[in-house]
Amino acid sequence: MRVVFSSVFRADLSAAIAKYRAISLRLEEDLNDRVKAAVRTVIRWRGGDHVGPHGFRCRRCRPFPYLLYYEIEGDTLYVLGLVHERRHPEHLREQLKESS
């Protein structure tokens, strides 16, 4: 499966990593590992997750309060964003609209 990471996802991940880096390098590494594991799980199961509050399929990055949003079209996984669970449901749609 081909994986395409959006610029929105890259910015979201960078901001989340910076937040946790300020607290602890261990937390930064753990968040990064959890996000990678979420992507690998989506690839392994070819999706299968529920539709989240932002209108796209998502996978939780527990124990962190982030949702990995994605779409699968054919043999391509589009990783759309990494959104904090408490963000307004329109947040991701607005970000994706601005980036296109």
ROVEXTOR-16755 format. One record per atom (N, C-alpha, C): residue in one letter; x, y, z; atom name; chain. Coordinates in nm, 4 decimals. Layout:
BEGIN
residuo: A, px: X, py: Y, pz: Z, atomo: CA, cadena: A
...
END
This chain:
BEGIN
residuo: M, px: 0.0851, py: -0.1175, pz: 0.0000, atomo: N, cadena: A
residuo: M, px: 0.0000, py: 0.0000, pz: 0.0000, atomo: CA, cadena: A
residuo: M, px: 0.0897, py: 0.1240, pz: 0.0000, atomo: C, cadena: A
residuo: R, px: 0.0561, py: 0.2172, pz: -0.0848, atomo: N, cadena: A
residuo: R, px: 0.1278, py: 0.3443, pz: -0.0927, atomo: CA, cadena: A
residuo: R, px: 0.0711, py: 0.4374, pz: 0.0146, atomo: C, cadena: A
residuo: V, px: 0.1596, py: 0.5136, pz: 0.0818, atomo: N, cadena: A
residuo: V, px: 0.1164, py: 0.6047, pz: 0.1878, atomo: CA, cadena: A
residuo: V, px: 0.1549, py: 0.7476, pz: 0.1498, atomo: C, cadena: A
residuo: V, px: 0.0570, py: 0.8377, pz: 0.1578, atomo: N, cadena: A
residuo: V, px: 0.0799, py: 0.9796, pz: 0.1279, atomo: CA, cadena: A
residuo: V, px: 0.0444, py: 1.0593, pz: 0.2528, atomo: C, cadena: A
residuo: F, px: 0.1420, py: 1.1341, pz: 0.3040, atomo: N, cadena: A
residuo: F, px: 0.1211, py: 1.2168, pz: 0.4222, atomo: CA, cadena: A
residuo: F, px: 0.0935, py: 1.3603, pz: 0.3776, atomo: C, cadena: A
residuo: S, px: -0.0206, py: 1.4143, pz: 0.4186, atomo: N, cadena: A
residuo: S, px: -0.0562, py: 1.5513, pz: 0.3795, atomo: CA, cadena: A
residuo: S, px: 0.0303, py: 1.6529, pz: 0.4535, atomo: C, cadena: A
residuo: S, px: 0.0358, py: 1.7728, pz: 0.3998, atomo: N, cadena: A
residuo: S, px: 0.1099, py: 1.8805, pz: 0.4663, atomo: CA, cadena: A
residuo: S, px: 0.0429, py: 1.9169, pz: 0.5986, atomo: C, cadena: A
residuo: V, px: -0.0887, py: 1.9002, pz: 0.6060, atomo: N, cadena: A
residuo: V, px: -0.1614, py: 1.9258, pz: 0.7308, atomo: CA, cadena: A
residuo: V, px: -0.1161, py: 1.8265, pz: 0.8373, atomo: C, cadena: A
residuo: F, px: -0.1072, py: 1.6971, pz: 0.8006, atomo: N, cadena: A
residuo: F, px: -0.0605, py: 1.5964, pz: 0.8954, atomo: CA, cadena: A
residuo: F, px: 0.0808, py: 1.6287, pz: 0.9425, atomo: C, cadena: A
residuo: R, px: 0.1690, py: 1.6630, pz: 0.8502, atomo: N, cadena: A
residuo: R, px: 0.3084, py: 1.6930, pz: 0.8866, atomo: CA, cadena: A
residuo: R, px: 0.3159, py: 1.8101, pz: 0.9852, atomo: C, cadena: A
residuo: A, px: 0.2351, py: 1.9119, pz: 0.9619, atomo: N, cadena: A
residuo: A, px: 0.2332, py: 2.0281, pz: 1.0525, atomo: CA, cadena: A
residuo: A, px: 0.1751, py: 1.9900, pz: 1.1885, atomo: C, cadena: A
residuo: D, px: 0.0677, py: 1.9117, pz: 1.1873, atomo: N, cadena: A
residuo: D, px: 0.0056, py: 1.8660, pz: 1.3128, atomo: CA, cadena: A
residuo: D, px: 0.1035, py: 1.7832, pz: 1.3944, atomo: C, cadena: A
residuo: L, px: 0.1717, py: 1.6894, pz: 1.3287, atomo: N, cadena: A
residuo: L, px: 0.2674, py: 1.6030, pz: 1.3979, atomo: CA, cadena: A
residuo: L, px: 0.3830, py: 1.6843, pz: 1.4539, atomo: C, cadena: A
residuo: S, px: 0.4327, py: 1.7767, pz: 1.3768, atomo: N, cadena: A
residuo: S, px: 0.5434, py: 1.8615, pz: 1.4213, atomo: CA, cadena: A
residuo: S, px: 0.5043, py: 1.9425, pz: 1.5450, atomo: C, cadena: A
residuo: A, px: 0.3843, py: 1.9974, pz: 1.5447, atomo: N, cadena: A
residuo: A, px: 0.3370, py: 2.0763, pz: 1.6599, atomo: CA, cadena: A
residuo: A, px: 0.3190, py: 1.9885, pz: 1.7836, atomo: C, cadena: A
residuo: A, px: 0.2624, py: 1.8689, pz: 1.7644, atomo: N, cadena: A
residuo: A, px: 0.2418, py: 1.7783, pz: 1.8784, atomo: CA, cadena: A
residuo: A, px: 0.3752, py: 1.7316, pz: 1.9358, atomo: C, cadena: A
residuo: I, px: 0.4693, py: 1.6997, pz: 1.8482, atomo: N, cadena: A
residuo: I, px: 0.6016, py: 1.6553, pz: 1.8944, atomo: CA, cadena: A
residuo: I, px: 0.6713, py: 1.7672, pz: 1.9697, atomo: C, cadena: A
residuo: A, px: 0.6625, py: 1.8898, pz: 1.9192, atomo: N, cadena: A
residuo: A, px: 0.7253, py: 2.0039, pz: 1.9882, atomo: CA, cadena: A
residuo: A, px: 0.6647, py: 2.0227, pz: 2.1271, atomo: C, cadena: A
residuo: K, px: 0.5343, py: 2.0044, pz: 2.1369, atomo: N, cadena: A
residuo: K, px: 0.4659, py: 2.0189, pz: 2.2656, atomo: CA, cadena: A
residuo: K, px: 0.5204, py: 1.9180, pz: 2.3673, atomo: C, cadena: A
residuo: Y, px: 0.5309, py: 1.7926, pz: 2.3250, atomo: N, cadena: A
residuo: Y, px: 0.5774, py: 1.6888, pz: 2.4173, atomo: CA, cadena: A
residuo: Y, px: 0.7286, py: 1.6939, pz: 2.4390, atomo: C, cadena: A
residuo: R, px: 0.8042, py: 1.7425, pz: 2.3402, atomo: N, cadena: A
residuo: R, px: 0.9488, py: 1.7595, pz: 2.3573, atomo: CA, cadena: A
residuo: R, px: 0.9775, py: 1.8591, pz: 2.4690, atomo: C, cadena: A
residuo: A, px: 0.8953, py: 1.9625, pz: 2.4789, atomo: N, cadena: A
residuo: A, px: 0.9128, py: 2.0637, pz: 2.5839, atomo: CA, cadena: A
residuo: A, px: 0.8929, py: 2.0035, pz: 2.7229, atomo: C, cadena: A
residuo: I, px: 0.8171, py: 1.8955, pz: 2.7301, atomo: N, cadena: A
residuo: I, px: 0.7928, py: 1.8296, pz: 2.8583, atomo: CA, cadena: A
residuo: I, px: 0.8996, py: 1.7245, pz: 2.8853, atomo: C, cadena: A
residuo: S, px: 0.9254, py: 1.6392, pz: 2.7837, atomo: N, cadena: A
residuo: S, px: 1.0179, py: 1.5274, pz: 2.8040, atomo: CA, cadena: A
residuo: S, px: 1.0545, py: 1.4649, pz: 2.6700, atomo: C, cadena: A
residuo: L, px: 1.1818, py: 1.4339, pz: 2.6506, atomo: N, cadena: A
residuo: L, px: 1.2233, py: 1.3661, pz: 2.5282, atomo: CA, cadena: A
residuo: L, px: 1.1604, py: 1.2278, pz: 2.5177, atomo: C, cadena: A
residuo: R, px: 1.1399, py: 1.1656, pz: 2.6310, atomo: N, cadena: A
residuo: R, px: 1.0768, py: 1.0330, pz: 2.6331, atomo: CA, cadena: A
residuo: R, px: 0.9326, py: 1.0408, pz: 2.5799, atomo: C, cadena: A
residuo: L, px: 0.8585, py: 1.1442, pz: 2.6208, atomo: N, cadena: A
residuo: L, px: 0.7214, py: 1.1621, pz: 2.5715, atomo: CA, cadena: A
residuo: L, px: 0.7207, py: 1.1900, pz: 2.4213, atomo: C, cadena: A
residuo: E, px: 0.8168, py: 1.2695, pz: 2.3765, atomo: N, cadena: A
residuo: E, px: 0.8272, py: 1.2990, pz: 2.2328, atomo: CA, cadena: A
residuo: E, px: 0.8463, py: 1.1695, pz: 2.1539, atomo: C, cadena: A
residuo: E, px: 0.9382, py: 1.0859, pz: 2.1977, atomo: N, cadena: A
residuo: E, px: 0.9655, py: 0.9592, pz: 2.1303, atomo: CA, cadena: A
residuo: E, px: 0.8434, py: 0.8671, pz: 2.1353, atomo: C, cadena: A
residuo: D, px: 0.7768, py: 0.8632, pz: 2.2489, atomo: N, cadena: A
residuo: D, px: 0.6604, py: 0.7761, pz: 2.2642, atomo: CA, cadena: A
residuo: D, px: 0.5472, py: 0.8194, pz: 2.1707, atomo: C, cadena: A
residuo: L, px: 0.5219, py: 0.9490, pz: 2.1625, atomo: N, cadena: A
residuo: L, px: 0.4179, py: 0.9981, pz: 2.0715, atomo: CA, cadena: A
residuo: L, px: 0.4524, py: 0.9602, pz: 1.9279, atomo: C, cadena: A
residuo: N, px: 0.5757, py: 0.9832, pz: 1.8883, atomo: N, cadena: A
residuo: N, px: 0.6186, py: 0.9503, pz: 1.7531, atomo: CA, cadena: A
residuo: N, px: 0.5991, py: 0.8004, pz: 1.7249, atomo: C, cadena: A
residuo: D, px: 0.6356, py: 0.7166, pz: 1.8213, atomo: N, cadena: A
residuo: D, px: 0.6182, py: 0.5718, pz: 1.8063, atomo: CA, cadena: A
residuo: D, px: 0.4712, py: 0.5340, pz: 1.7959, atomo: C, cadena: A
residuo: R, px: 0.3852, py: 0.5983, pz: 1.8749, atomo: N, cadena: A
residuo: R, px: 0.2411, py: 0.5669, pz: 1.8722, atomo: CA, cadena: A
residuo: R, px: 0.1780, py: 0.6055, pz: 1.7386, atomo: C, cadena: A
residuo: V, px: 0.2224, py: 0.7182, pz: 1.6831, atomo: N, cadena: A
residuo: V, px: 0.1682, py: 0.7615, pz: 1.5535, atomo: CA, cadena: A
residuo: V, px: 0.2123, py: 0.6633, pz: 1.4444, atomo: C, cadena: A
residuo: K, px: 0.3394, py: 0.6232, pz: 1.4470, atomo: N, cadena: A
residuo: K, px: 0.3875, py: 0.5253, pz: 1.3492, atomo: CA, cadena: A
residuo: K, px: 0.3118, py: 0.3941, pz: 1.3618, atomo: C, cadena: A
residuo: A, px: 0.2882, py: 0.3513, pz: 1.4846, atomo: N, cadena: A
residuo: A, px: 0.2138, py: 0.2258, pz: 1.5076, atomo: CA, cadena: A
residuo: A, px: 0.0715, py: 0.2373, pz: 1.4540, atomo: C, cadena: A
residuo: A, px: 0.0096, py: 0.3530, pz: 1.4698, atomo: N, cadena: A
residuo: A, px: -0.1270, py: 0.3733, pz: 1.4189, atomo: CA, cadena: A
residuo: A, px: -0.1282, py: 0.3624, pz: 1.2666, atomo: C, cadena: A
residuo: V, px: -0.0292, py: 0.4218, pz: 1.2009, atomo: N, cadena: A
residuo: V, px: -0.0217, py: 0.4141, pz: 1.0542, atomo: CA, cadena: A
residuo: V, px: -0.0012, py: 0.2689, pz: 1.0110, atomo: C, cadena: A
residuo: R, px: 0.0888, py: 0.1971, pz: 1.0784, atomo: N, cadena: A
residuo: R, px: 0.1125, py: 0.0565, pz: 1.0441, atomo: CA, cadena: A
residuo: R, px: -0.0137, py: -0.0286, pz: 1.0627, atomo: C, cadena: A
residuo: T, px: -0.0906, py: -0.0004, pz: 1.1670, atomo: N, cadena: A
residuo: T, px: -0.2139, py: -0.0749, pz: 1.1923, atomo: CA, cadena: A
residuo: T, px: -0.3169, py: -0.0482, pz: 1.0826, atomo: C, cadena: A
residuo: V, px: -0.3294, py: 0.0758, pz: 1.0412, atomo: N, cadena: A
residuo: V, px: -0.4228, py: 0.1101, pz: 0.9331, atomo: CA, cadena: A
residuo: V, px: -0.3820, py: 0.0362, pz: 0.8057, atomo: C, cadena: A
residuo: I, px: -0.2517, py: 0.0319, pz: 0.7776, atomo: N, cadena: A
residuo: I, px: -0.2038, py: -0.0390, pz: 0.6587, atomo: CA, cadena: A
residuo: I, px: -0.2343, py: -0.1880, pz: 0.6704, atomo: C, cadena: A
residuo: R, px: -0.2039, py: -0.2464, pz: 0.7860, atomo: N, cadena: A
residuo: R, px: -0.2235, py: -0.3903, pz: 0.8058, atomo: CA, cadena: A
residuo: R, px: -0.3702, py: -0.4297, pz: 0.7885, atomo: C, cadena: A
residuo: W, px: -0.4609, py: -0.3498, pz: 0.8464, atomo: N, cadena: A
residuo: W, px: -0.6034, py: -0.3831, pz: 0.8424, atomo: CA, cadena: A
residuo: W, px: -0.6767, py: -0.3163, pz: 0.7269, atomo: C, cadena: A
residuo: R, px: -0.6033, py: -0.2394, pz: 0.6462, atomo: N, cadena: A
residuo: R, px: -0.6621, py: -0.1637, pz: 0.5345, atomo: CA, cadena: A
residuo: R, px: -0.7813, py: -0.0805, pz: 0.5821, atomo: C, cadena: A
residuo: G, px: -0.7575, py: -0.0101, pz: 0.6911, atomo: N, cadena: A
residuo: G, px: -0.8621, py: 0.0752, pz: 0.7476, atomo: CA, cadena: A
residuo: G, px: -0.9393, py: 0.0038, pz: 0.8555, atomo: C, cadena: A
residuo: G, px: -1.0692, py: 0.0041, pz: 0.8408, atomo: N, cadena: A
residuo: G, px: -1.1546, py: -0.0669, pz: 0.9347, atomo: CA, cadena: A
residuo: G, px: -1.1940, py: 0.0128, pz: 1.0575, atomo: C, cadena: A
residuo: D, px: -1.1525, py: 0.1374, pz: 1.0648, atomo: N, cadena: A
residuo: D, px: -1.1855, py: 0.2188, pz: 1.1814, atomo: CA, cadena: A
residuo: D, px: -1.3176, py: 0.2921, pz: 1.1610, atomo: C, cadena: A
residuo: H, px: -1.3670, py: 0.3462, pz: 1.2718, atomo: N, cadena: A
residuo: H, px: -1.4932, py: 0.4205, pz: 1.2666, atomo: CA, cadena: A
residuo: H, px: -1.4693, py: 0.5603, pz: 1.2080, atomo: C, cadena: A
residuo: V, px: -1.5780, py: 0.6236, pz: 1.1711, atomo: N, cadena: A
residuo: V, px: -1.5716, py: 0.7617, pz: 1.1240, atomo: CA, cadena: A
residuo: V, px: -1.5731, py: 0.8512, pz: 1.2474, atomo: C, cadena: A
residuo: G, px: -1.4726, py: 0.9362, pz: 1.2573, atomo: N, cadena: A
residuo: G, px: -1.4594, py: 1.0233, pz: 1.3733, atomo: CA, cadena: A
residuo: G, px: -1.5437, py: 1.1494, pz: 1.3619, atomo: C, cadena: A
residuo: P, px: -1.5358, py: 1.2349, pz: 1.4622, atomo: N, cadena: A
residuo: P, px: -1.6183, py: 1.3553, pz: 1.4645, atomo: CA, cadena: A
residuo: P, px: -1.5850, py: 1.4546, pz: 1.3530, atomo: C, cadena: A
residuo: H, px: -1.4698, py: 1.4397, pz: 1.2893, atomo: N, cadena: A
residuo: H, px: -1.4319, py: 1.5311, pz: 1.1816, atomo: CA, cadena: A
residuo: H, px: -1.4805, py: 1.4819, pz: 1.0451, atomo: C, cadena: A
residuo: G, px: -1.5469, py: 1.3640, pz: 1.0421, atomo: N, cadena: A
residuo: G, px: -1.6052, py: 1.3143, pz: 0.9185, atomo: CA, cadena: A
residuo: G, px: -1.5161, py: 1.2208, pz: 0.8386, atomo: C, cadena: A
residuo: F, px: -1.4002, py: 1.1862, pz: 0.8899, atomo: N, cadena: A
residuo: F, px: -1.3090, py: 1.0951, pz: 0.8225, atomo: CA, cadena: A
residuo: F, px: -1.2817, py: 0.9765, pz: 0.9140, atomo: C, cadena: A
residuo: R, px: -1.2374, py: 0.8664, pz: 0.8557, atomo: N, cadena: A
residuo: R, px: -1.2000, py: 0.7526, pz: 0.9390, atomo: CA, cadena: A
residuo: R, px: -1.0784, py: 0.7908, pz: 1.0231, atomo: C, cadena: A
residuo: C, px: -1.0720, py: 0.7350, pz: 1.1437, atomo: N, cadena: A
residuo: C, px: -0.9630, py: 0.7721, pz: 1.2331, atomo: CA, cadena: A
residuo: C, px: -0.9209, py: 0.6568, pz: 1.3220, atomo: C, cadena: A
residuo: R, px: -0.8009, py: 0.6694, pz: 1.3768, atomo: N, cadena: A
residuo: R, px: -0.7465, py: 0.5726, pz: 1.4716, atomo: CA, cadena: A
residuo: R, px: -0.6862, py: 0.6520, pz: 1.5864, atomo: C, cadena: A
residuo: R, px: -0.7155, py: 0.6084, pz: 1.7073, atomo: N, cadena: A
residuo: R, px: -0.6613, py: 0.6751, pz: 1.8272, atomo: CA, cadena: A
residuo: R, px: -0.5139, py: 0.6425, pz: 1.8437, atomo: C, cadena: A
residuo: C, px: -0.4423, py: 0.7359, pz: 1.9006, atomo: N, cadena: A
residuo: C, px: -0.2992, py: 0.7194, pz: 1.9302, atomo: CA, cadena: A
residuo: C, px: -0.2810, py: 0.7145, pz: 2.0813, atomo: C, cadena: A
residuo: R, px: -0.3488, py: 0.6205, pz: 2.1454, atomo: N, cadena: A
residuo: R, px: -0.3446, py: 0.6087, pz: 2.2910, atomo: CA, cadena: A
residuo: R, px: -0.2045, py: 0.5803, pz: 2.3392, atomo: C, cadena: A
residuo: P, px: -0.1687, py: 0.6314, pz: 2.4546, atomo: N, cadena: A
residuo: P, px: -0.2478, py: 0.7027, pz: 2.5542, atomo: CA, cadena: A
residuo: P, px: -0.2576, py: 0.8532, pz: 2.5275, atomo: C, cadena: A
residuo: F, px: -0.2061, py: 0.8974, pz: 2.4136, atomo: N, cadena: A
residuo: F, px: -0.2094, py: 1.0398, pz: 2.3816, atomo: CA, cadena: A
residuo: F, px: -0.3484, py: 1.0788, pz: 2.3301, atomo: C, cadena: A
residuo: P, px: -0.3884, py: 1.2033, pz: 2.3524, atomo: N, cadena: A
residuo: P, px: -0.5241, py: 1.2461, pz: 2.3132, atomo: CA, cadena: A
residuo: P, px: -0.5329, py: 1.2919, pz: 2.1679, atomo: C, cadena: A
residuo: Y, px: -0.4801, py: 1.2096, pz: 2.0762, atomo: N, cadena: A
residuo: Y, px: -0.4781, py: 1.2460, pz: 1.9350, atomo: CA, cadena: A
residuo: Y, px: -0.5467, py: 1.1389, pz: 1.8516, atomo: C, cadena: A
residuo: L, px: -0.6093, py: 1.1848, pz: 1.7436, atomo: N, cadena: A
residuo: L, px: -0.6727, py: 1.0968, pz: 1.6468, atomo: CA, cadena: A
residuo: L, px: -0.5994, py: 1.1130, pz: 1.5146, atomo: C, cadena: A
residuo: L, px: -0.5618, py: 1.0019, pz: 1.4533, atomo: N, cadena: A
residuo: L, px: -0.4973, py: 1.0008, pz: 1.3227, atomo: CA, cadena: A
residuo: L, px: -0.6089, py: 0.9850, pz: 1.2195, atomo: C, cadena: A
residuo: Y, px: -0.6303, py: 1.0852, pz: 1.1360, atomo: N, cadena: A
residuo: Y, px: -0.7362, py: 1.0823, pz: 1.0348, atomo: CA, cadena: A
residuo: Y, px: -0.6789, py: 1.0429, pz: 0.9002, atomo: C, cadena: A
residuo: Y, px: -0.7547, py: 0.9596, pz: 0.8277, atomo: N, cadena: A
residuo: Y, px: -0.7049, py: 0.9091, pz: 0.7002, atomo: CA, cadena: A
residuo: Y, px: -0.8193, py: 0.8751, pz: 0.6066, atomo: C, cadena: A
residuo: E, px: -0.7823, py: 0.8553, pz: 0.4799, atomo: N, cadena: A
residuo: E, px: -0.8738, py: 0.8045, pz: 0.3775, atomo: CA, cadena: A
residuo: E, px: -0.7976, py: 0.7000, pz: 0.2988, atomo: C, cadena: A
residuo: I, px: -0.8674, py: 0.5991, pz: 0.2507, atomo: N, cadena: A
residuo: I, px: -0.8063, py: 0.4994, pz: 0.1641, atomo: CA, cadena: A
residuo: I, px: -0.8807, py: 0.5024, pz: 0.0312, atomo: C, cadena: A
residuo: E, px: -0.8039, py: 0.5222, pz: -0.0746, atomo: N, cadena: A
residuo: E, px: -0.8601, py: 0.5204, pz: -0.2106, atomo: CA, cadena: A
residuo: E, px: -0.7794, py: 0.4209, pz: -0.2916, atomo: C, cadena: A
residuo: G, px: -0.8430, py: 0.3121, pz: -0.3309, atomo: N, cadena: A
residuo: G, px: -0.7717, py: 0.2087, pz: -0.4055, atomo: CA, cadena: A
residuo: G, px: -0.6616, py: 0.1485, pz: -0.3195, atomo: C, cadena: A
residuo: D, px: -0.5393, py: 0.1590, pz: -0.3675, atomo: N, cadena: A
residuo: D, px: -0.4250, py: 0.1038, pz: -0.2955, atomo: CA, cadena: A
residuo: D, px: -0.3403, py: 0.2144, pz: -0.2313, atomo: C, cadena: A
residuo: T, px: -0.4026, py: 0.3296, pz: -0.2036, atomo: N, cadena: A
residuo: T, px: -0.3301, py: 0.4428, pz: -0.1453, atomo: CA, cadena: A
residuo: T, px: -0.3947, py: 0.4864, pz: -0.0142, atomo: C, cadena: A
residuo: L, px: -0.3114, py: 0.5013, pz: 0.0872, atomo: N, cadena: A
residuo: L, px: -0.3548, py: 0.5534, pz: 0.2170, atomo: CA, cadena: A
residuo: L, px: -0.3153, py: 0.7000, pz: 0.2227, atomo: C, cadena: A
residuo: Y, px: -0.4127, py: 0.7871, pz: 0.2417, atomo: N, cadena: A
residuo: Y, px: -0.3877, py: 0.9300, pz: 0.2582, atomo: CA, cadena: A
residuo: Y, px: -0.4012, py: 0.9632, pz: 0.4063, atomo: C, cadena: A
residuo: V, px: -0.2906, py: 1.0010, pz: 0.4684, atomo: N, cadena: A
residuo: V, px: -0.2933, py: 1.0400, pz: 0.6094, atomo: CA, cadena: A
residuo: V, px: -0.3227, py: 1.1900, pz: 0.6103, atomo: C, cadena: A
residuo: L, px: -0.4407, py: 1.2265, pz: 0.6615, atomo: N, cadena: A
residuo: L, px: -0.4919, py: 1.3628, pz: 0.6489, atomo: CA, cadena: A
residuo: L, px: -0.4491, py: 1.4558, pz: 0.7612, atomo: C, cadena: A
residuo: G, px: -0.4513, py: 1.4069, pz: 0.8847, atomo: N, cadena: A
residuo: G, px: -0.4193, py: 1.4953, pz: 0.9958, atomo: CA, cadena: A
residuo: G, px: -0.4056, py: 1.4192, pz: 1.1261, atomo: C, cadena: A
residuo: L, px: -0.3444, py: 1.4842, pz: 1.2213, atomo: N, cadena: A
residuo: L, px: -0.3314, py: 1.4347, pz: 1.3579, atomo: CA, cadena: A
residuo: L, px: -0.3963, py: 1.5403, pz: 1.4453, atomo: C, cadena: A
residuo: V, px: -0.5157, py: 1.5111, pz: 1.4953, atomo: N, cadena: A
residuo: V, px: -0.5973, py: 1.6119, pz: 1.5611, atomo: CA, cadena: A
residuo: V, px: -0.6197, py: 1.5770, pz: 1.7080, atomo: C, cadena: A
residuo: H, px: -0.6050, py: 1.6765, pz: 1.7934, atomo: N, cadena: A
residuo: H, px: -0.6331, py: 1.6572, pz: 1.9364, atomo: CA, cadena: A
residuo: H, px: -0.7805, py: 1.6241, pz: 1.9523, atomo: C, cadena: A
residuo: E, px: -0.8108, py: 1.5319, pz: 2.0409, atomo: N, cadena: A
residuo: E, px: -0.9490, py: 1.4865, pz: 2.0606, atomo: CA, cadena: A
residuo: E, px: -1.0469, py: 1.5985, pz: 2.0947, atomo: C, cadena: A
residuo: R, px: -0.9981, py: 1.7040, pz: 2.1558, atomo: N, cadena: A
residuo: R, px: -1.0891, py: 1.8115, pz: 2.1993, atomo: CA, cadena: A
residuo: R, px: -1.1066, py: 1.9228, pz: 2.0965, atomo: C, cadena: A
residuo: R, px: -1.0447, py: 1.9082, pz: 1.9811, atomo: N, cadena: A
residuo: R, px: -1.0617, py: 2.0088, pz: 1.8765, atomo: CA, cadena: A
residuo: R, px: -1.2044, py: 2.0067, pz: 1.8243, atomo: C, cadena: A
residuo: H, px: -1.2506, py: 2.1209, pz: 1.7776, atomo: N, cadena: A
residuo: H, px: -1.3837, py: 2.1325, pz: 1.7182, atomo: CA, cadena: A
residuo: H, px: -1.3911, py: 2.0433, pz: 1.5937, atomo: C, cadena: A
residuo: P, px: -1.5023, py: 1.9763, pz: 1.5710, atomo: N, cadena: A
residuo: P, px: -1.5130, py: 1.8854, pz: 1.4571, atomo: CA, cadena: A
residuo: P, px: -1.4849, py: 1.9480, pz: 1.3205, atomo: C, cadena: A
residuo: E, px: -1.5007, py: 2.0758, pz: 1.3043, atomo: N, cadena: A
residuo: E, px: -1.4736, py: 2.1389, pz: 1.1750, atomo: CA, cadena: A
residuo: E, px: -1.3268, py: 2.1749, pz: 1.1557, atomo: C, cadena: A
residuo: H, px: -1.2451, py: 2.1585, pz: 1.2592, atomo: N, cadena: A
residuo: H, px: -1.1038, py: 2.1979, pz: 1.2534, atomo: CA, cadena: A
residuo: H, px: -1.0296, py: 2.1328, pz: 1.1363, atomo: C, cadena: A
residuo: L, px: -1.0393, py: 2.0022, pz: 1.1228, atomo: N, cadena: A
residuo: L, px: -0.9656, py: 1.9321, pz: 1.0180, atomo: CA, cadena: A
residuo: L, px: -1.0160, py: 1.9709, pz: 0.8799, atomo: C, cadena: A
residuo: R, px: -1.1468, py: 1.9808, pz: 0.8634, atomo: N, cadena: A
residuo: R, px: -1.2019, py: 2.0213, pz: 0.7330, atomo: CA, cadena: A
residuo: R, px: -1.1492, py: 2.1593, pz: 0.6919, atomo: C, cadena: A
residuo: E, px: -1.1448, py: 2.2516, pz: 0.7853, atomo: N, cadena: A
residuo: E, px: -1.0954, py: 2.3866, pz: 0.7578, atomo: CA, cadena: A
residuo: E, px: -0.9482, py: 2.3841, pz: 0.7196, atomo: C, cadena: A
residuo: Q, px: -0.8685, py: 2.3057, pz: 0.7940, atomo: N, cadena: A
residuo: Q, px: -0.7259, py: 2.2971, pz: 0.7622, atomo: CA, cadena: A
residuo: Q, px: -0.7029, py: 2.2375, pz: 0.6230, atomo: C, cadena: A
residuo: L, px: -0.7762, py: 2.1315, pz: 0.5903, atomo: N, cadena: A
residuo: L, px: -0.7596, py: 2.0678, pz: 0.4608, atomo: CA, cadena: A
residuo: L, px: -0.8032, py: 2.1610, pz: 0.3481, atomo: C, cadena: A
residuo: K, px: -0.9097, py: 2.2370, pz: 0.3715, atomo: N, cadena: A
residuo: K, px: -0.9566, py: 2.3318, pz: 0.2698, atomo: CA, cadena: A
residuo: K, px: -0.8512, py: 2.4402, pz: 0.2458, atomo: C, cadena: A
residuo: E, px: -0.7894, py: 2.4910, pz: 0.3528, atomo: N, cadena: A
residuo: E, px: -0.6876, py: 2.5946, pz: 0.3413, atomo: CA, cadena: A
residuo: E, px: -0.5620, py: 2.5449, pz: 0.2695, atomo: C, cadena: A
residuo: S, px: -0.5278, py: 2.4174, pz: 0.2878, atomo: N, cadena: A
residuo: S, px: -0.4036, py: 2.3647, pz: 0.2288, atomo: CA, cadena: A
residuo: S, px: -0.4193, py: 2.3296, pz: 0.0820, atomo: C, cadena: A
residuo: S, px: -0.5442, py: 2.3176, pz: 0.0311, atomo: N, cadena: A
residuo: S, px: -0.5594, py: 2.2796, pz: -0.1083, atomo: CA, cadena: A
residuo: S, px: -0.5672, py: 2.3971, pz: -0.2014, atomo: C, cadena: A
END
